[in-house]
Amino acid sequence: MGEECAEVVVRVNHPRLNRIFYYRIPEGMGKPHLGTRVTVPLGPRIVEGWIIGYSEPDPEITLREIAGITDIEPDFTEELLELAHWMAGYYLHFVGEILDKISPPRKPKRSIQVSSPAVSRMQSDEIVLTVEQQAALDKIKNALSCHEFSRFLLYGVTGSGKTEVYLRAAESALAAGCQVLYLVPEIALTPQINRIFQERFGEQVAVWHHRLAGREKYRTWEGIRTGELRVLIGPRSAVFAPFAELGLIIIDEEHDQAYKQQEKPYYHARQVALWRARYNRAAIILGSATPSLESYASAAWGRMKVLSIRKRPPGRNLPVVRVIDLRQEHVEERLSFLSEYLVEQIRLRLERKEQVILFLNRRGFAPLVYCSVCGDVIKCQNCSISLIYHKQTRDLRCHYCNAVSRLPRSCPSCGSTKKLRFLGVGIQRVEKEIDNLFPEARVARLDFDTTRKKGAFQRILGGFAKREADILLGTQMVAKGHDFPGVTLVGVLNADLSLNLPDFRSAERTFQILTQVSGRAGRGATPGEVVVQTLNPDHYSIRTACLGGEQFFYREEAHRRQFLGYPPFGDLIRVRLSGKDEQEVLNYADQLAKDMEHALESDQVVVLGPAPAPVLQVKGYYRYQVMLKGNCRRVRPKIHSCLDVYRQKNSVIINVEVDPFGF
């Protein structure tokens, strides 16, 4: 028998160190628990790491001893260690990267007393639930009483009272002695949800996100670990909190792309939350007015129970939606970003002292090429995504398969020889036009530039809620969960931009954003109206979002995804290579694609590319990507083995993203 040693992953960010190191346990130390943070010698240095297991190493390995233990209390619970191993396998990352991401905050030098929370109010308000709300709540409460893993899709229209269902469900979970995790898409939404929950449950509610001060972070972490805190509210990182008695998880606006981490490790909080709910035999509620196709399909396949709320509470009707065909506006040679009808309606609301939200989908700033006659955007025939115009080479490229074509002289769809146009407009130009058209109006702008400073987001929205502004002009930020009773008009200035992004989810994203932003109108006593400006009024995502028929949208979108093998009907993995030398990166990417094709030739996995990333060069690094499409889950070991060879290259950086969002 050989010597049993500690398996340690070190906390050093370098591809060659992303492996297990073996260390002897010093005499007299005892056997540390799994998840314990230790210091170990690595070359000439002493570095931190974590013990993740015990085994007998290869006899040829030269062994050194653990230098010391950082803290007697392990950094990770047994559950979080198992979660890290699952994530490493599913997302094709090394377990050390995952542990570094989910590690607890540093313990302050001065001791912190985790105060016992005040007694919960545990009293529901005088709000009378609708029949649909009550039916949904009854099913959730029944699942909580059984203490079995249960998945629910709370499919409720905007303004239907999903939050009240969440509150009552949390009340039942707390009464059963369970902790509650409430996930929101963005940090900016935590204050309003925290206020609502604290009004109901008092000081046993806490908030978690990366902007908290160190001592507050540690206090919250410890409160959740010991069970002193019972409800935790936060964005995607809160899904890693060390719950002692997790019984209910709520994912509000589960469709939102903000739940997907856009840097290493590339996890999706929804997937992680589902794993934790199963591990803890907890109930999980995925709530949205516009569910992701993944969740919708999961419900259709019987993996999730659907709880429908199709009506708003009495006195709060859904808004009327009018679609404006911008092709007619172009015929009239108008150069304004606002249609004549929208200008008239804004003026009418200002006269009535009502409020207006104008939504500009600035994500569509990519150089897309469209026809001013039929409104179609030029797309790749192989991948069904929009082609991107490259000004330097004056050609159109697909960023999935790298198909290249010249800019056509006529529209491929309708044959028109009129000049093709580029799609995209800046929010500051729109703001200037609004100021010129309505000089008496008080205009507030909500976008990345105006919310850089701390507290700016709450200040702008708070001022609008207090009626200190008449018009709120914004990007996606204005579409997320806000409730302004004074808003009676919502204008969508460019419905097509998200529709034509080079992303297979573009139609779904368009449907969701239009439905969500439309839901900001008519939340008070006065009926609301939504005006949607578009070059493509007949597209199924725009028609269903504006005129109803969401079931048709999901059927059509599912049919298209299934035909092309995109999620949820097939797996998608993006491997992005980056480096200082463009030719070297391209050579490695080309060789990686060939090696992948050889390794997966009998496994129903298609290798696409290499193709340049949508933004080829970032901070001096050239970026190329290879896409894997098909049944990738069962061939993870093959993919991992192939990637390991390229991860050892010093001059090329490899980033792997499973289930990628955004291209």
C-alpha positions in Angstrom: 0.0 0.0 0.0 1.2 3.5 -0.9 1.0 6.7 1.1 -2.4 8.5 1.2 -1.9 12.2 0.3 -4.0 15.3 0.1 -5.3 16.2 -3.4 -4.8 20.0 -3.6 -5.8 22.5 -6.3 -3.8 25.7 -6.1 -5.2 29.2 -6.3 -3.0 30.4 -9.1 -4.5 31.4 -12.4 -2.3 29.6 -15.0 -3.4 26.9 -17.5 -0.4 24.7 -16.6 -1.4 24.7 -12.9 -5.0 23.7 -13.5 -4.5 20.2 -12.2 -4.3 18.3 -8.9 -1.1 18.4 -6.8 -0.3 15.9 -4.1 1.0 16.8 -0.7 1.9 14.9 2.5 0.0 15.7 5.7 2.6 16.9 8.3 2.9 14.8 11.4 0.7 16.1 14.1 -1.6 18.1 11.8 -4.4 15.6 11.7 -6.4 15.0 8.5 -8.1 18.3 7.4 -11.7 18.2 6.1 -12.3 18.4 2.4 -12.7 22.0 1.3 -10.1 23.2 3.8 -8.0 26.1 2.6 -4.2 25.4 3.0 -0.9 26.9 2.1 1.5 24.7 0.1 4.9 25.0 -1.5 4.8 25.3 -5.3 8.3 25.7 -6.7 10.0 28.5 -4.8 6.7 30.0 -3.6 4.1 29.3 -0.9 0.6 29.5 -2.4 -3.0 29.0 -1.3 -5.1 26.0 -2.3 -7.9 23.7 -1.3 -8.0 20.1 -0.3 -10.5 18.3 -2.6 -9.8 14.7 -1.9 -7.4 12.0 -0.6 -5.7 9.3 -2.6 -2.4 7.5 -3.3 -0.3 9.3 -5.9 1.9 7.8 -8.5 5.1 6.5 -6.8 7.3 8.5 -9.2 5.9 11.9 -7.9 8.2 13.8 -5.6 6.1 14.7 -2.5 6.3 17.8 -0.3 4.3 18.6 2.8 1.4 21.0 3.4 2.9 24.2 4.8 -0.1 25.2 6.9 -3.9 25.5 7.3 -5.4 28.9 6.7 -8.6 28.2 8.6 -9.8 25.2 10.6 -13.3 25.7 9.3 -13.6 24.4 5.6 -14.3 27.0 3.0 -16.9 24.8 1.3 -19.7 22.6 2.5 -20.0 19.1 1.1 -22.7 20.3 -1.2 -20.6 23.2 -2.7 -17.7 20.8 -3.3 -20.0 18.4 -5.2 -21.4 21.4 -7.1 -17.9 22.5 -8.1 -17.1 19.0 -9.4 -20.4 18.9 -11.4 -19.8 22.4 -12.8 -16.2 21.5 -13.8 -17.5 18.5 -15.8 -20.5 20.2 -17.4 -18.9 23.5 -18.3 -15.5 22.0 -19.2 -13.6 24.1 -16.7 -11.0 23.0 -14.1 -12.4 22.5 -10.6 -9.9 25.1 -9.2 -11.4 27.8 -11.3 -14.9 27.0 -10.0 -13.7 26.9 -6.3 -12.0 30.3 -6.7 -15.3 31.7 -8.0 -17.4 30.4 -5.2 -14.9 30.8 -2.4 -16.2 32.7 0.7 -15.2 36.3 1.5 -12.2 36.9 3.6 -12.7 36.8 7.3 -12.1 40.2 8.8 -9.2 40.6 11.3 -11.6 41.9 13.9 -14.3 39.4 15.0 -17.8 40.1 13.7 -20.9 39.2 15.7 -23.6 37.7 13.5 -26.7 39.2 15.1 -29.8 37.2 15.4 -32.5 38.6 13.1 -35.6 40.2 14.4 -38.7 38.1 14.6 -40.5 37.8 11.3 -43.7 39.7 10.8 -45.0 36.7 8.9 -48.3 38.5 8.0 -49.7 38.7 4.5 -51.0 42.0 3.4 -54.6 42.6 2.7 -54.1 41.8 -1.0 -56.7 39.3 -2.1 -55.2 36.8 -4.6 -56.9 36.1 -7.9 -58.1 32.6 -8.7 -55.0 32.0 -10.8 -52.6 33.3 -8.2 -54.2 31.1 -5.5 -54.1 28.0 -7.7 -50.4 28.5 -8.4 -49.7 29.1 -4.7 -51.5 26.0 -3.6 -49.4 23.8 -5.9 -46.2 25.4 -4.6 -47.3 25.0 -1.0 -48.1 21.4 -1.5 -44.6 20.7 -2.9 -43.0 22.5 0.0 -44.9 20.3 2.5 -43.7 17.2 0.8 -40.0 18.3 0.9 -39.4 16.8 -2.5 -37.5 18.3 -5.5 -40.1 20.1 -7.5 -39.8 22.4 -10.6 -42.3 25.0 -11.5 -42.6 27.4 -14.4 -44.6 30.4 -13.2 -45.8 31.7 -16.6 -47.6 35.0 -15.8 -48.2 38.0 -18.0 -46.5 41.3 -17.0 -48.2 42.9 -14.1 -50.1 39.7 -13.1 -48.9 39.7 -9.5 -46.1 37.0 -9.6 -44.3 38.8 -6.8 -47.2 38.3 -4.4 -47.1 34.6 -5.2 -43.3 34.6 -4.5 -44.0 36.3 -1.1 -46.6 33.8 -0.1 -44.5 30.9 -1.2 -41.5 32.2 0.8 -43.8 32.6 3.8 -44.8 28.9 3.6 -41.1 27.9 3.2 -40.1 29.9 6.3 -42.9 28.5 8.3 -41.6 25.0 7.4 -38.1 25.9 8.7 -36.5 26.3 5.3 -34.3 29.0 3.8 -35.2 30.9 0.6 -33.0 32.0 -2.3 -34.5 34.8 -4.5 -32.5 35.5 -7.7 -32.8 38.6 -9.7 -31.2 39.4 -13.1 -29.2 42.4 -12.0 -27.9 44.1 -8.9 -29.9 47.2 -9.6 -33.1 45.3 -8.9 -32.1 44.1 -5.4 -33.1 47.2 -3.5 -36.8 47.1 -4.5 -37.1 43.4 -4.0 -35.3 43.6 -0.6 -37.6 46.4 0.5 -40.7 44.3 -0.4 -39.4 41.2 1.4 -38.2 43.1 4.5 -41.6 44.7 4.8 -43.1 41.2 5.0 -40.3 39.2 6.8 -38.2 41.7 8.7 -34.5 41.5 9.3 -34.1 37.8 8.5 -33.8 39.0 4.8 -30.4 39.8 3.4 -28.9 40.9 0.1 -25.8 39.5 -1.6 -23.8 40.8 -4.5 -20.1 41.7 -5.3 -20.5 45.4 -4.5 -21.0 44.8 -0.8 -18.3 45.9 1.6 -16.0 43.1 2.9 -17.4 43.0 6.4 -21.0 43.1 5.2 -20.2 40.3 2.8 -18.7 38.1 5.5 -21.6 38.8 7.9 -24.1 37.8 5.3 -22.2 34.7 4.3 -21.9 33.5 7.9 -25.6 34.3 8.5 -26.6 32.1 5.6 -24.2 29.3 6.6 -25.3 29.2 10.2 -29.0 29.6 9.3 -29.4 32.8 11.2 -30.5 34.6 7.9 -33.4 32.9 6.2 -33.9 34.8 2.9 -31.2 35.8 0.5 -31.8 38.1 -2.4 -29.2 38.7 -5.1 -28.0 38.3 -8.7 -26.4 35.2 -10.2 -23.5 35.0 -7.7 -25.9 34.5 -4.8 -26.6 31.0 -6.1 -23.3 29.9 -4.5 -24.3 30.9 -0.9 -23.6 28.2 1.7 -27.2 27.5 2.7 -27.8 25.3 5.8 -31.5 24.5 5.1 -32.3 25.5 1.5 -36.0 24.7 0.7 -37.1 27.2 -1.9 -35.4 28.9 -4.9 -37.1 31.6 -6.9 -35.6 32.8 -10.2 -37.4 36.0 -11.2 -37.3 36.8 -14.9 -35.7 33.5 -15.5 -35.4 34.2 -19.2 -33.0 37.1 -18.7 -29.5 36.7 -20.3 -27.9 38.4 -17.3 -28.1 35.0 -15.5 -25.3 33.8 -17.8 -21.8 34.6 -16.6 -19.9 36.3 -19.5 -16.4 35.5 -18.2 -14.7 32.5 -16.8 -16.2 30.3 -15.5 -19.1 30.6 -18.0 -21.9 29.2 -15.8 -25.6 29.8 -16.0 -27.3 30.5 -12.7 -30.5 28.8 -13.8 -28.6 25.5 -14.3 -26.8 25.8 -11.0 -30.0 26.6 -9.2 -31.7 23.6 -10.6 -28.8 21.4 -9.5 -28.9 22.8 -5.9 -32.7 22.4 -5.8 -32.4 18.7 -6.7 -29.5 18.2 -4.2 -31.5 19.8 -1.4 -34.9 18.3 -2.4 -36.2 21.8 -2.6 -38.9 23.5 -4.7 -37.7 25.9 -7.5 -39.9 28.5 -9.2 -38.8 29.9 -12.6 -40.9 32.9 -13.2 -41.4 35.0 -16.3 -43.9 36.5 -18.7 -41.6 35.4 -21.5 -40.0 32.1 -20.5 -36.8 31.0 -22.2 -37.3 28.4 -24.9 -35.2 26.0 -22.7 -37.7 26.3 -19.8 -40.7 26.3 -22.1 -39.5 23.1 -23.8 -38.7 21.5 -20.4 -42.3 22.1 -19.3 -43.6 20.7 -22.6 -41.5 17.6 -22.1 -43.1 17.1 -18.7 -39.9 18.0 -16.7 -41.5 21.0 -15.1 -45.0 21.9 -13.9 -46.6 25.0 -15.5 -48.4 27.5 -13.3 -50.3 30.0 -15.5 -51.4 33.5 -14.7 -53.0 34.9 -17.8 -54.7 38.0 -16.4 -53.7 41.1 -14.5 -55.6 41.8 -11.2 -58.9 43.7 -11.5 -58.4 47.3 -12.6 -55.0 46.7 -14.3 -55.6 45.9 -18.0 -53.0 45.0 -20.5 -52.1 47.9 -22.9 -53.2 48.4 -26.4 -50.4 47.8 -28.9 -50.0 49.6 -32.3 -47.3 48.5 -34.8 -45.8 51.2 -37.0 -44.2 50.1 -40.3 -41.1 52.2 -40.7 -40.8 51.3 -44.4 -43.8 53.6 -45.0 -42.0 56.3 -43.0 -39.0 55.9 -45.3 -41.2 56.2 -48.4 -42.3 59.6 -47.1 -38.6 60.5 -46.8 -38.8 61.3 -43.1 -35.5 61.4 -41.3 -36.8 61.3 -37.8 -36.2 58.4 -35.4 -39.8 58.9 -34.2 -42.8 58.1 -36.4 -45.5 60.8 -36.8 -48.0 58.7 -34.8 -45.5 58.3 -31.9 -44.8 62.0 -31.9 -48.5 62.8 -31.7 -49.0 60.3 -28.8 -46.1 61.7 -26.8 -47.5 65.2 -27.2 -50.9 64.0 -26.0 -49.4 62.3 -22.9 -47.5 65.5 -22.0 -50.6 67.5 -22.3 -52.4 65.1 -19.9 -49.5 65.2 -17.5 -48.9 61.5 -18.0 -45.5 59.7 -18.3 -43.8 58.1 -21.3 -41.1 55.5 -21.6 -39.1 55.3 -24.9 -37.0 52.2 -25.4 -34.0 52.1 -27.7 -32.5 48.7 -28.2 -28.9 49.8 -28.5 -27.5 46.2 -28.4 -28.1 46.3 -32.1 -25.2 48.6 -32.9 -23.5 46.0 -35.0 -23.1 46.9 -38.7 -26.1 44.9 -40.1 -27.1 45.4 -43.7 -30.8 45.6 -44.5 -33.1 46.5 -47.5 -35.1 49.7 -47.1 -37.8 48.3 -49.4 -38.7 44.9 -47.8 -36.9 45.4 -44.5 -35.0 42.1 -44.6 -31.5 41.8 -43.1 -29.0 39.8 -45.1 -28.4 36.4 -43.4 -26.1 33.4 -43.6 -27.7 30.6 -45.6 -25.9 28.0 -43.5 -26.6 29.2 -40.0 -29.7 31.4 -40.2 -28.0 34.3 -38.4 -27.3 37.8 -39.6 -24.1 38.5 -41.6 -21.8 41.2 -40.2 -20.3 43.9 -42.5 -16.5 44.3 -42.1 -15.5 47.8 -43.2 -11.8 46.9 -43.6 -12.4 44.1 -46.1 -15.8 45.4 -47.4 -17.4 42.0 -47.2 -20.1 40.2 -45.2 -19.1 37.4 -42.7 -20.9 34.8 -40.6 -19.4 34.5 -37.2 -20.5 30.9 -36.8 -19.2 29.2 -39.9 -17.0 32.0 -41.4 -18.9 32.1 -44.7 -17.8 35.2 -46.6 -19.6 37.1 -49.4 -19.4 40.4 -51.1 -21.9 43.2 -50.4 -24.7 42.5 -53.0 -25.9 45.1 -55.5 -29.5 44.1 -54.9 -31.6 42.7 -52.1 -31.4 38.9 -52.0 -35.0 38.7 -50.7 -37.0 41.1 -52.9 -34.5 41.9 -55.7 -34.7 45.7 -55.1 -31.7 47.6 -56.5 -32.2 50.5 -54.1 -29.2 51.2 -51.9 -28.9 48.8 -49.0 -28.7 50.5 -45.6 -26.8 49.9 -42.3 -28.9 49.4 -39.2 -28.1 51.2 -35.9 -28.6 54.5 -34.1 -27.2 56.0 -30.9 -29.2 57.0 -27.9 -27.7 60.4 -27.6 -28.9 61.3 -31.1 -32.4 60.3 -30.1 -32.2 62.3 -26.9 -31.3 65.4 -28.9 -34.2 64.9 -31.2 -36.6 64.6 -28.3 -35.3 67.8 -26.8 -35.9 69.6 -30.1 -39.4 68.2 -30.5 -40.5 68.6 -26.9 -38.5 71.4 -25.4 -40.9 71.7 -22.4 -40.6 68.0 -21.4 -38.4 66.8 -18.6 -36.3 64.0 -20.1 -34.3 61.4 -18.1 -31.9 59.0 -19.8 -31.1 55.6 -18.5 -28.2 53.7 -20.1 -24.7 52.5 -19.4 -23.2 56.0 -19.6 -25.7 57.7 -17.2 -25.5 54.9 -14.6 -21.7 54.7 -14.1 -21.7 56.5 -10.8 -22.8 54.7 -7.6 -26.5 55.2 -6.9 -27.2 56.7 -10.3 -29.6 53.9 -11.3 -31.7 54.3 -8.2 -31.6 58.1 -8.5 -32.8 58.2 -12.1 -35.6 55.6 -11.6 -36.5 57.1 -8.2 -36.9 60.5 -9.7 -39.1 59.1 -12.5 -41.2 57.3 -10.0 -41.7 60.6 -8.1 -42.9 62.2 -11.4 -39.8 64.4 -11.6 -39.4 63.5 -15.3 -42.0 63.2 -18.0 -40.1 61.0 -20.5 -37.7 58.2 -19.6 -35.4 57.2 -22.5 -33.4 54.1 -22.0 -32.0 50.8 -23.2 -32.8 47.3 -21.8 -32.6 48.7 -18.3 -36.1 50.2 -18.6 -37.7 46.9 -19.5 -36.8 45.0 -16.3 -39.5 44.7 -13.7 -40.3 48.3 -13.0 -43.7 49.4 -11.9 -44.6 53.1 -12.7 -48.4 53.7 -12.4 -48.0 57.1 -14.2 -46.7 55.6 -17.4 -49.5 55.3 -20.1 -47.3 55.2 -23.2 -44.3 53.1 -24.2 -42.6 53.6 -27.5 -40.2 51.1 -29.0 -38.1 52.9 -31.5 -36.3 50.1 -33.2 -37.8 46.7 -32.7 -35.6 45.1 -35.4 -32.1 45.6 -33.9 -32.2 42.7 -31.5 -34.0 40.6 -34.1 -31.0 40.9 -36.4 -28.1 40.3 -34.1 -25.8 37.5 -35.2 -27.2 35.1 -32.6 -29.5 32.1 -33.1 -31.5 33.4 -30.1 -32.2 36.8 -31.7 -35.9 36.1 -32.5 -36.5 34.9 -28.9 -34.7 37.9 -27.5 -36.8 40.3 -29.6 -40.0 38.6 -28.5 -39.0 38.8 -24.9 -37.8 42.4 -24.9 -40.8 43.7 -26.7 -43.2 41.8 -24.4 -41.4 43.0 -21.3 -41.1 46.6 -22.2 -44.7 46.7 -23.3 -45.6 45.5 -19.8 -44.4 48.8 -18.3 -47.5 50.6 -19.7 -50.9 50.7 -18.1 -50.0 49.5 -14.6 -52.1 52.3 -13.0 -55.7 53.2 -13.2 -55.3 54.8 -16.7 -55.2 52.4 -19.7 -51.9 52.2 -21.5 -50.7 52.1 -25.1 -47.5 50.7 -26.7 -46.2 51.9 -30.0 -43.7 49.6 -31.7 -41.7 50.9 -34.7 -40.3 48.2 -37.0 -39.0 47.6 -40.5 -40.3 44.0 -40.3 -43.9 44.0 -38.9 -44.7 40.6 -40.3 -41.9 38.7 -38.5 -43.3 36.1 -36.2 -41.5 37.4 -33.1 -42.7 40.9 -33.6 -46.3 40.0 -34.5 -46.7 37.6 -31.6 -45.1 40.0 -29.1 -47.3 42.9 -30.2 -50.6 41.3 -31.3 -50.7 38.2 -29.1 -50.2 34.5 -29.9 -47.2 33.6 -27.8 -48.0 29.9 -28.2 -47.5 30.3 -32.0 -44.1 32.0 -31.3 -42.8 29.2 -29.2 -44.0 26.5 -31.7 -42.3 28.4 -34.6 -39.1 29.1 -32.7 -38.9 25.5 -31.5 -39.4 24.2 -35.1 -36.6 26.5 -36.4 -34.2 25.6 -33.6 -34.9 21.9 -33.9 -34.3 22.0 -37.7 -30.9 23.6 -37.2 -29.9 21.6 -34.1 -29.7 24.6 -31.7 -30.4 24.4 -28.0 -32.6 23.0 -26.4 -32.6 20.4 -29.2 -28.8 20.1 -29.4 -25.8 21.3 -27.4 -23.6 24.2 -28.4 -20.0 24.8 -27.2 -17.8 27.7 -28.3 -14.1 27.5 -28.0 -12.4 30.9 -28.4 -8.7 31.2 -28.9 -6.9 34.5 -28.4 -3.3 35.8 -28.7 -1.1 38.6 -29.8 0.0 37.0 -33.1 -3.1 36.8 -35.3 -1.6 34.2 -37.7 -0.5 32.0 -34.8 -4.0 32.1 -33.3 -5.6 31.3 -36.6 -3.2 28.4 -37.1 -4.0 27.0 -33.7 -7.7 27.5 -34.2 -7.5 25.7 -37.6 -5.6 22.8 -36.1 -7.9 22.6 -33.1 -10.9 22.4 -35.5 -9.3 19.5 -37.4 -8.4 17.6 -34.3 -11.9 18.0 -33.0 -13.3 16.7 -36.3 -11.1 13.7 -36.1 -11.9 13.0 -32.4 -15.7 13.4 -32.9 -16.1 12.1 -36.4 -18.4 9.2 -35.2 -20.3 11.1 -32.5 -22.9 13.3 -34.3 -21.1 16.5 -33.4 -20.5 19.1 -36.1 -17.4 21.3 -35.9 -17.9 24.8 -37.3 -15.1 27.3 -38.1 -12.7 28.6 -37.2 -14.2 32.0 -37.7 -13.2 35.4 -36.4 -15.0 36.5 -33.2 -17.6 39.3 -33.8 -15.0 41.7 -32.4 -11.7 40.4 -33.9 -9.3 42.3 -31.7 -9.7 43.3 -28.1 -6.9 45.0 -26.1 -4.3 43.9 -28.6 -5.4 40.2 -28.6 -6.8 38.6 -31.8 -9.7 36.2 -31.3 -10.9 33.3 -33.4 -13.5 30.7 -32.4 -14.6 27.1 -33.2 -18.2 26.0 -32.6 -19.2 22.5 -31.6 -22.9 21.6 -32.3 -24.7 18.4 -31.6 -25.0 15.8 -28.8 -21.9 17.1 -26.9 -22.9 15.9 -23.4 -22.0 12.3 -23.9 -18.6 13.1 -25.5 -17.4 15.6 -22.8 -14.3 13.5 -22.0 -13.2 13.5 -25.7 -13.7 17.2 -25.9 -11.8 17.8 -22.6 -8.9 15.7 -23.7 -8.6 17.5 -27.0 -8.7 20.9 -25.3 -6.1 20.0 -22.7 -3.4 19.8 -25.4 -4.1 23.4 -26.5 -4.6 24.8 -23.0 -0.9 24.1 -22.5 0.2 26.6 -25.2 1.7 29.6 -23.5 1.1 32.0 -26.4 -2.6 31.2 -27.0 -5.4 31.6 -24.5 -8.3 29.1 -24.6 -11.7 30.0 -23.4 -14.5 27.4 -23.5 -18.1 28.4 -23.1 -20.9 25.7 -22.9 -24.3 27.0 -23.9 -23.0 30.3 -25.1 -25.0 33.5 -25.0 -24.1 36.4 -27.3 -21.7 36.1 -30.2 
